[in-house]
Amino acid sequence: MDIICMNGLYKLTINKEYTIIAENIMKAKQEFLQFLSTDFDRAVDKKLGDYGFDSENINR
């Protein structure tokens, strides 16, 4: 991960496929956390779906 401030914008490069550009660091953080949450839910649904688990019922 890399963080660069350029021309008043923050550019977070997560990996080769995902980059966030935001006008302040807290917005960039929120977008990054949303990305992680979505990616985690996708992995849970894919990997544990065969066992009847998904991101909606895993905490029940």
Phi and psi restraints in degrees (range 20) as a CNS / XPLOR table:
assign (resid 1 and name C) (resid 2 and name N)
       (resid 2 and name CA) (resid 2 and name C) 1.0 -137.7 20.0 2
assign (resid 2 and name N) (resid 2 and name CA)
       (resid 2 and name C) (resid 3 and name N) 1.0 142.2 20.0 2
assign (resid 2 and name C) (resid 3 and name N)
       (resid 3 and name CA) (resid 3 and name C) 1.0 -124.5 20.0 2
assign (resid 3 and name N) (resid 3 and name CA)
       (resid 3 and name C) (resid 4 and name N) 1.0 126.1 20.0 2
assign (resid 3 and name C) (resid 4 and name N)
       (resid 4 and name CA) (resid 4 and name C) 1.0 -131.3 20.0 2
assign (resid 4 and name N) (resid 4 and name CA)
       (resid 4 and name C) (resid 5 and name N) 1.0 135.2 20.0 2
assign (resid 4 and name C) (resid 5 and name N)
       (resid 5 and name CA) (resid 5 and name C) 1.0 -103.0 20.0 2
assign (resid 5 and name N) (resid 5 and name CA)
       (resid 5 and name C) (resid 6 and name N) 1.0 121.3 20.0 2
assign (resid 5 and name C) (resid 6 and name N)
       (resid 6 and name CA) (resid 6 and name C) 1.0 -139.8 20.0 2
assign (resid 6 and name N) (resid 6 and name CA)
       (resid 6 and name C) (resid 7 and name N) 1.0 125.7 20.0 2
assign (resid 6 and name C) (resid 7 and name N)
       (resid 7 and name CA) (resid 7 and name C) 1.0 54.5 20.0 2
assign (resid 7 and name N) (resid 7 and name CA)
       (resid 7 and name C) (resid 8 and name N) 1.0 36.9 20.0 2
assign (resid 7 and name C) (resid 8 and name N)
       (resid 8 and name CA) (resid 8 and name C) 1.0 80.9 20.0 2
assign (resid 8 and name N) (resid 8 and name CA)
       (resid 8 and name C) (resid 9 and name N) 1.0 2.9 20.0 2
assign (resid 8 and name C) (resid 9 and name N)
       (resid 9 and name CA) (resid 9 and name C) 1.0 -112.9 20.0 2
assign (resid 9 and name N) (resid 9 and name CA)
       (resid 9 and name C) (resid 10 and name N) 1.0 147.7 20.0 2
assign (resid 9 and name C) (resid 10 and name N)
       (resid 10 and name CA) (resid 10 and name C) 1.0 -101.6 20.0 2
assign (resid 10 and name N) (resid 10 and name CA)
       (resid 10 and name C) (resid 11 and name N) 1.0 131.4 20.0 2
assign (resid 10 and name C) (resid 11 and name N)
       (resid 11 and name CA) (resid 11 and name C) 1.0 -116.8 20.0 2
assign (resid 11 and name N) (resid 11 and name CA)
       (resid 11 and name C) (resid 12 and name N) 1.0 113.9 20.0 2
assign (resid 11 and name C) (resid 12 and name N)
       (resid 12 and name CA) (resid 12 and name C) 1.0 -104.5 20.0 2
assign (resid 12 and name N) (resid 12 and name CA)
       (resid 12 and name C) (resid 13 and name N) 1.0 118.5 20.0 2
assign (resid 12 and name C) (resid 13 and name N)
       (resid 13 and name CA) (resid 13 and name C) 1.0 -101.2 20.0 2
assign (resid 13 and name N) (resid 13 and name CA)
       (resid 13 and name C) (resid 14 and name N) 1.0 110.6 20.0 2
assign (resid 13 and name C) (resid 14 and name N)
       (resid 14 and name CA) (resid 14 and name C) 1.0 -80.7 20.0 2
assign (resid 14 and name N) (resid 14 and name CA)
       (resid 14 and name C) (resid 15 and name N) 1.0 -50.1 20.0 2
assign (resid 14 and name C) (resid 15 and name N)
       (resid 15 and name CA) (resid 15 and name C) 1.0 -155.5 20.0 2
assign (resid 15 and name N) (resid 15 and name CA)
       (resid 15 and name C) (resid 16 and name N) 1.0 -171.1 20.0 2
assign (resid 15 and name C) (resid 16 and name N)
       (resid 16 and name CA) (resid 16 and name C) 1.0 -63.7 20.0 2
assign (resid 16 and name N) (resid 16 and name CA)
       (resid 16 and name C) (resid 17 and name N) 1.0 -22.9 20.0 2
assign (resid 16 and name C) (resid 17 and name N)
       (resid 17 and name CA) (resid 17 and name C) 1.0 -101.4 20.0 2
assign (resid 17 and name N) (resid 17 and name CA)
       (resid 17 and name C) (resid 18 and name N) 1.0 -15.3 20.0 2
assign (resid 17 and name C) (resid 18 and name N)
       (resid 18 and name CA) (resid 18 and name C) 1.0 -134.2 20.0 2
assign (resid 18 and name N) (resid 18 and name CA)
       (resid 18 and name C) (resid 19 and name N) 1.0 122.2 20.0 2
assign (resid 18 and name C) (resid 19 and name N)
       (resid 19 and name CA) (resid 19 and name C) 1.0 -132.6 20.0 2
assign (resid 19 and name N) (resid 19 and name CA)
       (resid 19 and name C) (resid 20 and name N) 1.0 138.9 20.0 2
assign (resid 19 and name C) (resid 20 and name N)
       (resid 20 and name CA) (resid 20 and name C) 1.0 -114.2 20.0 2
assign (resid 20 and name N) (resid 20 and name CA)
       (resid 20 and name C) (resid 21 and name N) 1.0 133.4 20.0 2
assign (resid 20 and name C) (resid 21 and name N)
       (resid 21 and name CA) (resid 21 and name C) 1.0 -123.3 20.0 2
assign (resid 21 and name N) (resid 21 and name CA)
       (resid 21 and name C) (resid 22 and name N) 1.0 124.1 20.0 2
assign (resid 21 and name C) (resid 22 and name N)
       (resid 22 and name CA) (resid 22 and name C) 1.0 -141.7 20.0 2
assign (resid 22 and name N) (resid 22 and name CA)
       (resid 22 and name C) (resid 23 and name N) 1.0 158.4 20.0 2
assign (resid 22 and name C) (resid 23 and name N)
       (resid 23 and name CA) (resid 23 and name C) 1.0 -81.0 20.0 2
assign (resid 23 and name N) (resid 23 and name CA)
       (resid 23 and name C) (resid 24 and name N) 1.0 -15.5 20.0 2
assign (resid 23 and name C) (resid 24 and name N)
       (resid 24 and name CA) (resid 24 and name C) 1.0 -145.8 20.0 2
assign (resid 24 and name N) (resid 24 and name CA)
       (resid 24 and name C) (resid 25 and name N) 1.0 161.1 20.0 2
assign (resid 24 and name C) (resid 25 and name N)
       (resid 25 and name CA) (resid 25 and name C) 1.0 -67.2 20.0 2
assign (resid 25 and name N) (resid 25 and name CA)
       (resid 25 and name C) (resid 26 and name N) 1.0 -31.5 20.0 2
assign (resid 25 and name C) (resid 26 and name N)
       (resid 26 and name CA) (resid 26 and name C) 1.0 -69.3 20.0 2
assign (resid 26 and name N) (resid 26 and name CA)
       (resid 26 and name C) (resid 27 and name N) 1.0 -37.1 20.0 2
assign (resid 26 and name C) (resid 27 and name N)
       (resid 27 and name CA) (resid 27 and name C) 1.0 -65.4 20.0 2
assign (resid 27 and name N) (resid 27 and name CA)
       (resid 27 and name C) (resid 28 and name N) 1.0 -39.1 20.0 2
assign (resid 27 and name C) (resid 28 and name N)
       (resid 28 and name CA) (resid 28 and name C) 1.0 -63.2 20.0 2
assign (resid 28 and name N) (resid 28 and name CA)
       (resid 28 and name C) (resid 29 and name N) 1.0 -41.2 20.0 2
assign (resid 28 and name C) (resid 29 and name N)
       (resid 29 and name CA) (resid 29 and name C) 1.0 -62.1 20.0 2
assign (resid 29 and name N) (resid 29 and name CA)
       (resid 29 and name C) (resid 30 and name N) 1.0 -45.0 20.0 2
assign (resid 29 and name C) (resid 30 and name N)
       (resid 30 and name CA) (resid 30 and name C) 1.0 -60.0 20.0 2
assign (resid 30 and name N) (resid 30 and name CA)
       (resid 30 and name C) (resid 31 and name N) 1.0 -43.5 20.0 2
assign (resid 30 and name C) (resid 31 and name N)
       (resid 31 and name CA) (resid 31 and name C) 1.0 -65.1 20.0 2
assign (resid 31 and name N) (resid 31 and name CA)
       (resid 31 and name C) (resid 32 and name N) 1.0 -39.3 20.0 2
assign (resid 31 and name C) (resid 32 and name N)
       (resid 32 and name CA) (resid 32 and name C) 1.0 -63.8 20.0 2
assign (resid 32 and name N) (resid 32 and name CA)
       (resid 32 and name C) (resid 33 and name N) 1.0 -45.4 20.0 2
assign (resid 32 and name C) (resid 33 and name N)
       (resid 33 and name CA) (resid 33 and name C) 1.0 -64.5 20.0 2
assign (resid 33 and name N) (resid 33 and name CA)
       (resid 33 and name C) (resid 34 and name N) 1.0 -36.3 20.0 2
assign (resid 33 and name C) (resid 34 and name N)
       (resid 34 and name CA) (resid 34 and name C) 1.0 -64.7 20.0 2
assign (resid 34 and name N) (resid 34 and name CA)
       (resid 34 and name C) (resid 35 and name N) 1.0 -40.9 20.0 2
assign (resid 34 and name C) (resid 35 and name N)
       (resid 35 and name CA) (resid 35 and name C) 1.0 -59.6 20.0 2
assign (resid 35 and name N) (resid 35 and name CA)
       (resid 35 and name C) (resid 36 and name N) 1.0 -47.3 20.0 2
assign (resid 35 and name C) (resid 36 and name N)
       (resid 36 and name CA) (resid 36 and name C) 1.0 -62.4 20.0 2
assign (resid 36 and name N) (resid 36 and name CA)
       (resid 36 and name C) (resid 37 and name N) 1.0 -43.4 20.0 2
assign (resid 36 and name C) (resid 37 and name N)
       (resid 37 and name CA) (resid 37 and name C) 1.0 -62.0 20.0 2
assign (resid 37 and name N) (resid 37 and name CA)
       (resid 37 and name C) (resid 38 and name N) 1.0 -46.0 20.0 2
assign (resid 37 and name C) (resid 38 and name N)
       (resid 38 and name CA) (resid 38 and name C) 1.0 -64.2 20.0 2
assign (resid 38 and name N) (resid 38 and name CA)
       (resid 38 and name C) (resid 39 and name N) 1.0 -42.9 20.0 2
assign (resid 38 and name C) (resid 39 and name N)
       (resid 39 and name CA) (resid 39 and name C) 1.0 -65.1 20.0 2
assign (resid 39 and name N) (resid 39 and name CA)
       (resid 39 and name C) (resid 40 and name N) 1.0 -41.1 20.0 2
assign (resid 39 and name C) (resid 40 and name N)
       (resid 40 and name CA) (resid 40 and name C) 1.0 -62.4 20.0 2
assign (resid 40 and name N) (resid 40 and name CA)
       (resid 40 and name C) (resid 41 and name N) 1.0 -47.5 20.0 2
assign (resid 40 and name C) (resid 41 and name N)
       (resid 41 and name CA) (resid 41 and name C) 1.0 -59.6 20.0 2
assign (resid 41 and name N) (resid 41 and name CA)
       (resid 41 and name C) (resid 42 and name N) 1.0 -40.7 20.0 2
assign (resid 41 and name C) (resid 42 and name N)
       (resid 42 and name CA) (resid 42 and name C) 1.0 -62.9 20.0 2
assign (resid 42 and name N) (resid 42 and name CA)
       (resid 42 and name C) (resid 43 and name N) 1.0 -42.3 20.0 2
assign (resid 42 and name C) (resid 43 and name N)
       (resid 43 and name CA) (resid 43 and name C) 1.0 -66.5 20.0 2
assign (resid 43 and name N) (resid 43 and name CA)
       (resid 43 and name C) (resid 44 and name N) 1.0 -42.3 20.0 2
assign (resid 43 and name C) (resid 44 and name N)
       (resid 44 and name CA) (resid 44 and name C) 1.0 -61.3 20.0 2
assign (resid 44 and name N) (resid 44 and name CA)
       (resid 44 and name C) (resid 45 and name N) 1.0 -48.6 20.0 2
assign (resid 44 and name C) (resid 45 and name N)
       (resid 45 and name CA) (resid 45 and name C) 1.0 -59.5 20.0 2
assign (resid 45 and name N) (resid 45 and name CA)
       (resid 45 and name C) (resid 46 and name N) 1.0 -40.1 20.0 2
assign (resid 45 and name C) (resid 46 and name N)
       (resid 46 and name CA) (resid 46 and name C) 1.0 -74.9 20.0 2
assign (resid 46 and name N) (resid 46 and name CA)
       (resid 46 and name C) (resid 47 and name N) 1.0 -48.1 20.0 2
assign (resid 46 and name C) (resid 47 and name N)
       (resid 47 and name CA) (resid 47 and name C) 1.0 -80.2 20.0 2
assign (resid 47 and name N) (resid 47 and name CA)
       (resid 47 and name C) (resid 48 and name N) 1.0 -36.1 20.0 2
assign (resid 47 and name C) (resid 48 and name N)
       (resid 48 and name CA) (resid 48 and name C) 1.0 -103.2 20.0 2
assign (resid 48 and name N) (resid 48 and name CA)
       (resid 48 and name C) (resid 49 and name N) 1.0 -3.8 20.0 2
assign (resid 48 and name C) (resid 49 and name N)
       (resid 49 and name CA) (resid 49 and name C) 1.0 -58.3 20.0 2
assign (resid 49 and name N) (resid 49 and name CA)
       (resid 49 and name C) (resid 50 and name N) 1.0 -32.3 20.0 2
assign (resid 49 and name C) (resid 50 and name N)
       (resid 50 and name CA) (resid 50 and name C) 1.0 -65.7 20.0 2
assign (resid 50 and name N) (resid 50 and name CA)
       (resid 50 and name C) (resid 51 and name N) 1.0 -20.2 20.0 2
assign (resid 50 and name C) (resid 51 and name N)
       (resid 51 and name CA) (resid 51 and name C) 1.0 -100.5 20.0 2
assign (resid 51 and name N) (resid 51 and name CA)
       (resid 51 and name C) (resid 52 and name N) 1.0 8.5 20.0 2
assign (resid 51 and name C) (resid 52 and name N)
       (resid 52 and name CA) (resid 52 and name C) 1.0 88.7 20.0 2
assign (resid 52 and name N) (resid 52 and name CA)
       (resid 52 and name C) (resid 53 and name N) 1.0 4.8 20.0 2
assign (resid 52 and name C) (resid 53 and name N)
       (resid 53 and name CA) (resid 53 and name C) 1.0 -98.4 20.0 2
assign (resid 53 and name N) (resid 53 and name CA)
       (resid 53 and name C) (resid 54 and name N) 1.0 147.2 20.0 2
assign (resid 53 and name C) (resid 54 and name N)
       (resid 54 and name CA) (resid 54 and name C) 1.0 -149.7 20.0 2
assign (resid 54 and name N) (resid 54 and name CA)
       (resid 54 and name C) (resid 55 and name N) 1.0 174.9 20.0 2
assign (resid 54 and name C) (resid 55 and name N)
       (resid 55 and name CA) (resid 55 and name C) 1.0 -64.5 20.0 2
assign (resid 55 and name N) (resid 55 and name CA)
       (resid 55 and name C) (resid 56 and name N) 1.0 -17.6 20.0 2
assign (resid 55 and name C) (resid 56 and name N)
       (resid 56 and name CA) (resid 56 and name C) 1.0 -83.8 20.0 2
assign (resid 56 and name N) (resid 56 and name CA)
       (resid 56 and name C) (resid 57 and name N) 1.0 -31.1 20.0 2
assign (resid 56 and name C) (resid 57 and name N)
       (resid 57 and name CA) (resid 57 and name C) 1.0 -118.3 20.0 2
assign (resid 57 and name N) (resid 57 and name CA)
       (resid 57 and name C) (resid 58 and name N) 1.0 8.9 20.0 2
assign (resid 57 and name C) (resid 58 and name N)
       (resid 58 and name CA) (resid 58 and name C) 1.0 -68.3 20.0 2
assign (resid 58 and name N) (resid 58 and name CA)
       (resid 58 and name C) (resid 59 and name N) 1.0 -25.9 20.0 2
assign (resid 58 and name C) (resid 59 and name N)
       (resid 59 and name CA) (resid 59 and name C) 1.0 -94.0 20.0 2
assign (resid 59 and name N) (resid 59 and name CA)
       (resid 59 and name C) (resid 60 and name N) 1.0 3.5 20.0 2
